[in-house]
Amino acid sequence: MNVFTSNFKSHGRSEHAVAVSCGVPRWFRGRRMPALAPERKMISEPEETYRPYYAGLLAALDVHAIAAELGDGAILLCWEKPGEFCHRQMIADWLRAAGHTVTEIAK
């Protein structure tokens, strides 16, 4: 399965857009995947606190069930620009470890 990652600004209007954030832009009309969204209180935590918290969240999920629900060609979106640390990178690594192809779309 092929999945992509990006941000709302770049790909939020795509028919394949899937929000993996706890909030979305007002104009966003795509699908949402709340199971992959971090708790709002964790967003401002430093990376060294955030990483183990979010890794635990992912470990509690069935990666194959999530991948099936996302579907081929899904574009996972959150707020951060490509290249900035965010949880979508952790989701991408999690999916890759299960054998899925995940590509960040820079633009």
C-alpha positions as a LaTeX table, in Angstrom:
\begin{tabular}{lrrr}
\hline
Residue & $x$ (\AA) & $y$ (\AA) & $z$ (\AA) \\
\hline
Met1 & 0.00 & 0.00 & 0.00 \\
Asn2 & 1.19 & 3.52 & $-0.80$ \\
Val3 & 0.45 & 6.35 & 1.61 \\
Phe4 & 1.61 & 9.95 & 1.48 \\
Thr5 & 2.12 & 12.67 & 4.08 \\
Ser6 & 1.88 & 16.42 & 3.80 \\
Asn7 & 0.25 & 19.40 & 5.50 \\
Phe8 & $-3.13$ & 21.08 & 5.23 \\
Lys9 & $-1.77$ & 24.07 & 3.31 \\
Ser10 & $-0.29$ & 21.95 & 0.53 \\
His11 & $-2.80$ & 19.11 & 0.17 \\
Gly12 & $-5.79$ & 19.82 & 2.38 \\
Arg13 & $-8.14$ & 20.08 & $-0.57$ \\
Ser14 & $-7.14$ & 16.75 & $-2.12$ \\
Glu15 & $-9.80$ & 14.08 & $-2.42$ \\
His16 & $-7.31$ & 11.73 & $-0.72$ \\
Ala17 & $-6.73$ & 13.99 & 2.30 \\
Val18 & $-6.98$ & 12.42 & 5.75 \\
Ala19 & $-6.49$ & 14.62 & 8.82 \\
Val20 & $-4.40$ & 13.01 & 11.57 \\
Ser21 & $-4.42$ & 16.08 & 13.81 \\
Cys22 & $-6.63$ & 17.00 & 16.75 \\
Gly23 & $-7.82$ & 20.12 & 14.94 \\
Val24 & $-8.37$ & 20.97 & 11.28 \\
Pro25 & $-8.73$ & 24.20 & 9.31 \\
Arg26 & $-12.32$ & 25.50 & 9.11 \\
Trp27 & $-12.38$ & 24.88 & 5.39 \\
Phe28 & $-11.21$ & 21.24 & 5.59 \\
Arg29 & $-13.84$ & 18.78 & 4.34 \\
Gly30 & $-11.74$ & 15.61 & 4.05 \\
Arg31 & $-11.72$ & 12.48 & 6.16 \\
Arg32 & $-10.41$ & 12.45 & 9.71 \\
Met33 & $-8.54$ & 9.68 & 11.54 \\
Pro34 & $-8.94$ & 10.54 & 15.24 \\
Ala35 & $-7.11$ & 7.36 & 16.34 \\
Leu36 & $-3.90$ & 8.90 & 14.96 \\
Ala37 & $-4.42$ & 12.37 & 16.41 \\
Pro38 & $-2.40$ & 13.36 & 19.48 \\
Glu39 & $-4.11$ & 14.77 & 22.53 \\
Arg40 & $-4.30$ & 18.56 & 22.37 \\
Lys41 & $-2.35$ & 18.89 & 25.65 \\
Met42 & 0.65 & 17.10 & 24.10 \\
Ile43 & 1.09 & 19.42 & 21.12 \\
Ser44 & 3.25 & 21.95 & 22.95 \\
Glu45 & 5.43 & 19.35 & 24.71 \\
Pro46 & 9.13 & 19.17 & 23.79 \\
Glu47 & 10.11 & 16.48 & 21.29 \\
Glu48 & 11.84 & 14.33 & 23.97 \\
Thr49 & 8.54 & 14.14 & 25.88 \\
Tyr50 & 6.33 & 13.88 & 22.83 \\
Arg51 & 8.12 & 11.03 & 21.04 \\
Pro52 & 7.66 & 8.35 & 23.76 \\
Tyr53 & 4.07 & 9.45 & 24.38 \\
Tyr54 & 3.14 & 9.20 & 20.70 \\
Ala55 & 5.08 & 5.95 & 20.19 \\
Gly56 & 2.95 & 4.46 & 22.96 \\
Leu57 & $-0.22$ & 5.65 & 21.25 \\
Leu58 & 0.83 & 4.00 & 17.99 \\
Ala59 & 1.90 & 0.78 & 19.73 \\
Ala60 & $-1.63$ & 0.37 & 21.08 \\
Leu61 & $-3.10$ & 0.40 & 17.56 \\
Asp62 & $-3.33$ & $-2.33$ & 14.94 \\
Val63 & $-1.16$ & $-1.01$ & 12.12 \\
His64 & $-2.76$ & $-3.26$ & 9.51 \\
Ala65 & $-6.30$ & $-2.26$ & 10.46 \\
Ile66 & $-5.33$ & 1.42 & 10.34 \\
Ala67 & $-3.63$ & 0.96 & 6.96 \\
Ala68 & $-6.71$ & $-0.77$ & 5.58 \\
Glu69 & $-8.95$ & 2.02 & 6.85 \\
Leu70 & $-6.68$ & 4.68 & 5.32 \\
Gly71 & $-6.63$ & 2.97 & 1.94 \\
Asp72 & $-4.16$ & 3.19 & $-0.90$ \\
Gly73 & $-3.22$ & 6.74 & $-1.86$ \\
Ala74 & $-4.30$ & 8.42 & 1.38 \\
Ile75 & $-2.50$ & 11.68 & 2.16 \\
Leu76 & $-2.02$ & 12.05 & 5.92 \\
Leu77 & $-2.18$ & 15.68 & 6.95 \\
Cys78 & $-1.29$ & 17.78 & 9.94 \\
Trp79 & $-0.20$ & 21.40 & 10.35 \\
Glu80 & 3.60 & 21.29 & 10.20 \\
Lys81 & 5.58 & 22.12 & 7.08 \\
Pro82 & 7.52 & 19.33 & 5.35 \\
Gly83 & 10.85 & 18.82 & 7.09 \\
Glu84 & 9.66 & 19.98 & 10.53 \\
Phe85 & 9.29 & 17.34 & 13.24 \\
Cys86 & 5.71 & 16.24 & 13.75 \\
His87 & 3.74 & 13.14 & 14.57 \\
Arg88 & 3.01 & 12.38 & 10.90 \\
Gln89 & 6.69 & 11.43 & 10.55 \\
Met90 & 6.23 & 8.95 & 13.38 \\
Ile91 & 3.10 & 7.58 & 11.67 \\
Ala92 & 5.08 & 7.22 & 8.44 \\
Asp93 & 7.86 & 5.28 & 10.22 \\
Trp94 & 5.26 & 3.09 & 11.95 \\
Leu95 & 3.58 & 2.24 & 8.63 \\
Arg96 & 6.94 & 1.65 & 6.92 \\
Ala97 & 7.97 & $-0.79$ & 9.66 \\
Ala98 & 4.84 & $-2.78$ & 8.78 \\
Gly99 & 5.83 & $-2.91$ & 5.12 \\
His100 & 3.90 & 0.01 & 3.65 \\
Thr101 & 5.37 & 2.66 & 1.37 \\
Val102 & 5.06 & 6.18 & 2.74 \\
Thr103 & 6.29 & 9.28 & 0.92 \\
Glu104 & 6.32 & 12.89 & 2.10 \\
Ile105 & 4.97 & 15.21 & $-0.58$ \\
Ala106 & 7.05 & 18.37 & $-0.37$ \\
Lys107 & 4.65 & 20.46 & $-2.45$ \\
\hline
\end{tabular}
